[in-house]
Amino acid sequence: MKTAFSPLLLLALSCAPHPGHAQDTCPDRRAYAPAREIVADLQRITAPTGVQEDYAVEIGGIRQWVNVRGQDRDNPMVLFVHGGPASPVIPTLWQFQRPLEEYFTVVNYDQRGAGKTLLLNPRDAVADTLHVQRYVDDAIALAEHLRTRYHKRKLVLMAHSWGTVVAMHAALQRPDLFHAYVGIGQVINVRTNEQVSFDYGLRTARGKGNAEAVREMESIAPYPGDQPITRERIVIARKWPQFYGGLSAYRSDSMYFFRGPRLSPDYDDAARCAIDAGSVFTLGRLLDEFLQVDFTGVKDFPIPVVMFMGRHDYTTPSEPTAAWLAQVRAPYKQGVWFEHSAHMIPWEEPGKTLVSLLEYVRPRTLERPAE
């Protein structure tokens, strides 16, 4: 039995480079150029009130690539912190983001070590800076830059997967910058997430009589147990839960995401190649810090918090997020269950994503008159 397991996972701390993708070997994708032209034309912002900008800005001592899109500059601005680490959203935002741009100005950026930002900077100048707090400082600095450039008092902070680690810390450290926080595929406690995911994979494999999967997973059981969570153990632990729909619901793979950059008008071949290269570059340097992430002790959250939770998410399981949300105190809180999603909520249920942002998040951005 062959799986469609992809090495470049969301929350890619479990990944290894694809054996067919050398770190700096860029496949020739010129055959996709006509399709990319169509996508580019569809994505073009034509409204006179709109904004469509791509640029590099110095953040945290390096140049970082920023993408800004929206139909009306006066709409609330969302700063989106992508997953991975080093799994940028810009090359696949064409798949889901356009409807959001009618109601929000959406900012995406390639984090340090990711995508175009990886290409903009010497790697030896970045390698020693790959620490969680540095990513948090970057997000805060970018938020301040955006407020000034686009004349916004506050932003909506939105994050996916690994990005929720960065964004949660940013919201806790600088709540004055943000109207609200939206977590998608939220990380609460890494060790708990790993156990819930593993248990699902092993339980499902046993129920389906998949001897190969059971044998592999039992080889690292109990997981995580009291043993170190090594890269090798993570790869085995994540492989089967994602094969059984824990990354994209009802799917054994997510090729729409992993191959989506081939049609992106925002990325050339070098940038597409840099996606895998960035994953390899950041993986080992961030793993130890990532494994220590634990927000269970956060009992008070300083700004409105909304959690989008995939019912079938076994990459960053939703149960710990729901439990955390039930006990936290916040000015406003809301959990939204996506019944037909796993980890890839904006891609899997884009309509509900938009409706939920309009119902629960956009009202939080309305300025209240001074008392």
N, C-alpha and C positions, 0 to 999 in steps of 0.2 A: 504493500500500500504506500503510494507516494503522497506526500503532503504538499500543499502550496505555500508552506511556511515561508514568509519573507524575512530576510535579515534586517531590513530597515524598519523596525517597529516604531510606532508611536510610543513615546517613552522609550527611546531607542537604547536605553542603558542595557537592554538585553540583547543587543544586536552584535553581529559579527559581519565583516564585509562579505558581500556575495562573491563566491569563488570566481565568477565570470567578470567581475568588475574590479580591475586593478585601480588603486587609489587615484591615479592621475591619468588614466586612460579614458578618453572621451569618445564615445561612439559617434559616428556621423549620422545625424538626424535630419539632414537636409530634405529628405523625402517628406517630412511632416510640414515643411514650410507653407504649402498652400492652405493646409488646415489651420495653421497658426494665424495666417492672415485673416481668415474668416473669424476666428475667435477674437483677434485684436479689434476687428471692426465692430463686432457685437459688443465688446467691452468698452468701446470708446465713449467717454463722457462728452455728450454734446450740449447739455443744458448750459446756458450762459451763466447760471449761478453755481455751476459745479466746479469740482477740483479733481484733477488727475495728474499726480506728480510722482516722480521717482527721483531720489537723490541720495547722495552720501552725506552724512553729517558726522562730525567728530563727537563721539560719546565715550567717556571713560578712557581717553587716550588713544583710541583707534577710530577708524572710519567705519560707520555702520550704515547699511543700506535700508532705505525707508521707502515705503509705497503708500500713497495717500489717495483715496478715491471716494467720491460722493457726488450726488446730484445737486446738493445745495449746501454751501459753506455755512449756512446758519443752522443746519441740523446739529444735534449733539454729536460729539466726536468720541469714537471708540478706539482705544489702544488695545490691540490684540497681541498677546504674548504666545508665540507658537510652542509646539511640543518638541519632543526629541529626547535630549537636546540635539540641536543641529538638524531638525526636521522642519524646514521653513514652510510656511503656508503660501507665500507669494506664488510659487509655481503651480498651485492647485486652487487658488482662490477663484479662478474663472469658473470652477465647477459649482459654486454655491453662493458667492458673495453678492452678485449683482442686485438681487432684490433688497438686500440690506442697505445698499447704497442709496436707495430712495428715501430712507428715513434716518440714516446715520452717515457721517463721514467716517470711514473706516481706515485706520492706520495699521499696517503690518510692517514688521521689520525683521531682517535676518540677524539673529543674535550673534554675538561673537563666536567665531568658530563655525558658522553656518552659512551655506549658500554664497551669495555675492559678498557678504561681509568677510567670509573666509578668503575670497580672492583679492579683497582690497588691502589686506594687511599681511606682512611677513609672519609666517607661522611661529617663528622663534620669538617674535615680540608678543605673541598672544598666549602661547602655551602655559606660561606660569601664572597667567591671570584667570585661568578657568576655575573659578570658585563660585559657589552659590551666591555669596554676598556681592561679588563683582557683577553678576547678572542682575541682581536686585538693584544695585546702584545704577546700572545702565538703564533699566526700565524707569527708574525715578528721574534720571537726567533727561531721558527722551520725553517723558511726560512734561517736564518743565519746558523743554525746547518747543514742544507742540503747542503748549498754552500760549507761549509768546508769539510764535510764527502765525498761528491761526486765530489768535485773540479769543481764547477760550478760558473761562475762569476755572473750570474743572473738566475732567474727562470721565468716561466710563472705562473701567479697566476690565478686560475680558481675557481669559486665558484657557488653554487646552493642555491637558496632560502634564508633561514636564513643566510647561509654562505656568501651571497653577502653583508650583513651588515658588517660582520667582515672583509671581503676581501677588500671592497671599502675603509674602514678606513685604512687598512694596506697599500694599494697602495698610498693613499693620504699622509700618514705619512712617508713611507719609499719607495719612488719610485725608489731609487737607487738599490733596491733588485730585481727588476722585469723587464723583457723584455716587458711584456704586461699584461693586465687584461682582463679576459673573464668572463662575468656575464651571468648566466643561471637562468631564473626565478628571475630577478633582483628586489630587493626592492628599490624603489625610495622614496616614501612617504607612510607611513603605512595607514594613514587615507584615503588618496585618493584610495589606493588599496582596502581597505575595502568597500568603497562606490561603486566602479566600480563592484566589485565582487558581492556585495549584489544586486545591481540593475539588474545585469544579471540573478541572481537566481530567483528574484521575477518576472521579465519580462518573463522568460522562463516558470516558474511554472504557471503563469496566462495564457500564450499561450497554455499550454498543459492541462489546466483545472484541475490542481492538487490542490484540495481544502485544503488538509492537509498542503502542503508546503506553500501555500498562507497564510493560517491562522497562521502558525508558524512565517513566516517572517514578516507579518504585525504586529505581537505582539511586535516587537522591532523597527518598523519603526517610524520615519525616522532613518536610520542607515548609518553611526554612529551618525549623527545629532550632537547636542550639549551635549549629555549625555555621561557619562564615558563609555569607551569600556571595559566592564567587560568580564571575562572568559565566563560567561553564555551567554552573547550576541554574542560573537565571535562564540561559538559552533553552535548556531542557524544560524548565518549569513553565516558560511562556509558550513554547511551541504548540502544545496540544490544546490548551484553553483557547488560543487564537484560532487554531484549526477548527475548533467546534463553535465558532461564531463569537468569540470573546473580543475580537477587534471590530469586525463588522457583522452585525446580526444576520443570522441565517446564511453566512458565507464562510467558506473555508479559506478564502484569500481576500485581499483588498487591492487587486491590480488596478482598479480605477484610480486609486490614490498613488500607488507606487509608479505607475506608468503615466499618470496625468501630466507630469512636467513636460513630456514630449510634445504636448499641444499648447504649452504655455507661451504666449507672446512676450512674456516678461523675462524669460530665461533663455540665454543662448546655450550652445552645447557645453561650453566651459562651466557655466553656472549649474547646469543639470548634473554634470559630472561631480561638481563640488558638494552635492547633497550627500552622496555616499562618503566622499572624502572627509566631510565635516563630522559625520558620525564616527568614523574611525579616529579622527583627531581628538574629539572631545570625550569619547567613551571612558577610557581608563582614568582620565584626569578628574572626572566628576563622580565616578561610581561610589567611592567611599563616603563622600559627603551626602550624596543622594540617599544612600541607605540609612542615614541617620535622621531623615526628615520625619517629623512627628508634630502634627498640629493638634493632637488630642487635648493638649493642655491649654489651648486657646479657648477661654470661656466667654470672653467679651470681644466682639468685633466692632470696630469703630464706625463703619459705614454700612449702608444697606448691602446685603449679600444675597445673591440668587445663585442657586446651584442647578445646572442642567445635568440630569442623571440618566444614563442609558440603562434600561432594564436588563440588557444582556451584556453589559460591560464587564468583562473579566480580564481586562488589561489594567485598568485602575477601578476595581469593583466599586459599585455605587453604595452598597450597604454601609460601609464606614462613613461615607459622606452624609447619608441620610441620618445616621446616628449622631454625628457631630452637629449637624444643622438643628436637630431637635433640641439639643441642650445649650447651644450658644445663645448669648444675649446680643442683640444688634438693633439698631434703629429701625430696621425692616429686614425681614428674611422670608425667603420663598424657595421651596424646592419644586422642581418641575421634572416629572418622570417622562421619559421618551420611550414608549412601549415597544417601538420597532427599531431601536438603536442599540448598539453596543458602545464602543469607544468613540466612534467617528460621527458624533451627533450632527454637526452642521452639514456633513455630506449625506448622511442617511435620512435625516428628516429636516431638510432645509426650510420647508414651509412652516413647520411647528417652531423651528428656531426663530424665524422672523416674528411670528405671532407672539411667541413668548417674550421676545425682547420688547415688542410694542406694548404688551400688557403689563409686564412686571418691571421693566427696566427704564423705558423712555419716560414714564411719569416721574421717576426719581431725579431726572435731569432738569425738571422745571424749577426755575428760580423762584424762591419764595420772597415776597416783599418784606423789607426790613420792618421789624416791629418797633 
